[in-house]
Amino acid sequence: MNRCVKRAVLNKMFIQLLQRYSLKMVFALTLLVGLQLPNFLQQYEQRLDAHYIEAEMHLQQYQALADRHFAGDLQALIIKHKSSEVTLFNQEALLIEKLQRRFHYLQAKKQALQGPLMARLYFLLGEINRPLWLETQANYNAELRLNKNSIQVGLLSALVVTLFLECLFFLLHWQCRRLRGYFTRKRQSASEKIK
């Protein structure tokens, strides 16, 4: 074998070796991340519950006032505070409205997290970089819990990412072969024109 052929064979073997080991590493890392997702989801849900309970407790105090003086109509309490000539009550009306919006916002999030695991994880993906997600991430306590959900999510995420990368490597290899063939034909036609 001549030197160029040996070099090409060695390059091809090295690239295949890199591809194999990189896919194994990606599989292992994705598996570890996937195993953590149900635990992260659980900590997110616990944090959401804590914020929800806090908002509910504060809103109940205003609801008790509305029950006593406005037949349970919280909006009537807010309108009364807004129409008051006292600045303190005007500002308190804004606080009550803000608290009410926060309560309904957290309540909607809790409702969205009532479905099956995959739906809840999909919802969690939409929450990336939102305040509650960032708070959970900052205080996240990584634990490796091997239960049915974490194993399923870990394996599924590892398989999907690995298959995606395998397809990407295949497409890159295929495209490189096409380009190599194109340039080879171009060189051959250029050399034929010279002759």
Buried (B, 14 or more C-beta within 10 A) or exposed (E): EEEEEEEEEEEEEEEEEEBEEEBEEBBEEBBBBBBBBBBBBBBBBEBBEEBBEEBBEBBEEBBEBBBEEBEEBBEEBBEBBBEEEEEEEEEBBEEBBEBBEBBEBBEEBBEBBEEEBEEBBEBBEEBEEEEBBEBBEEEBEEEEEEEEBBBBBBBBBBBEBBEEBEEEBEEEEEEEEEEEEEEEEEEEEEEEEEE
